[in-house]
Amino acid sequence: MEFIADYGLFLAKVITFLVAAVVLVALVRAANDKGGQKGSLKITDLTESFKHHREALEHHLYNEAELKARDKAEKKAKKAEKKAQKAAAKKDSEHNSSREPRLFVLTFKGSIDAREVEGLREEISAILAVATSDDEVLVRLESGGGMVHGYGLAASQLARIRKAGVRLTISVDKVAASGGYMMACVADKIIAAPFAIIGSIGVIAQLPNFNKLLKKNDIEFEQLTAGEFKRTLTMFGENTDKAREKFQTELEETHDLFKGFITEHRPTLNVDTVATGEHWFGNQAIDLGLIDAVSTSDEYLFEAANSERHILAVSYHQRKNIAEKLAGASAEVADRVLLKWISRGQRPLI
């Protein structure tokens, strides 16, 4: 009887576990399918943020009488501004003609595969739905480059802004090298901090080869392809001079495309001088024509705020489902490491 009771208790635990697993799976699927929405836009009014910070400091710097006088003057100025806007609106039939110009701020911190381009696409689409030629987009860019097709797409997304007739400014506070500079060169204006890393206009591919190690341990490696150059260099097979020559040719072709892209967007830049794979600091880059001004993004935003422009930060947040949240961080790390090995061995990086 005791055995039967223990077995019954064990069976009950198993059934409870299975039911809990089924419920969890159902919740995961429901979360994935909810509304069909993958993410959402977040809009932050930086103009109001600057204003609140200023007011907080003013309350510590000025006495009550001075604060009242400043508030009275500001209210009077705002009243006069609204009156002028109403008058302008009556004279002009365009809907957006009387509003103050807006500065949309995006932040792009690129990884090796430029997966952040998915969010960038959504942010730009949202902005272009409301922006006019009086507006401007500022992209705070930080990237050391990565996979060619990923950064090519990211640069193409930025090009949409200029094609729509909206001014585009790229700000580099830390680094915009290789693929990062490919993105930056699309802009109407590039600004960079004094010690920001700029350039590295080149192409690289590197991979280890374990063929000798495999032979030493009597391990055979087979690789079958259809097409002479379906695979050139390999990590496990024996690489040939012909394969190396072909791969080098592909690198040179990619480099030529890279240089052509930069020449198209910055025609006054001497590409042959800067496309050596070297990088420069902001103070050096301006003399070479790689950037247009030495400044930080904070300086640029501060000046915009003082010029009465409405500043809005736009960011797209990808909604993670329950399965992604429950997945172990180790699996993601392993995936990223594998991606780097594959990309460096089979595709050139910029």
PyMOL commands that set and color helices and strands:
alter all, ss='L'
color gray80, all
select helices_A, chain A and resi 2-36+46-61+64-91+117-128+148-163+179-184+211-216+241-265+271-274+282-288+297-306+322-326+329-346
alter helices_A, ss='H'
color red, helices_A
select strands_A, chain A and resi 39-45+102-109+136-143+167-177+189-192+197-199+279-281+293-294+310-318
alter strands_A, ss='S'
color yellow, strands_A
deselect
rebuild
show_as cartoon
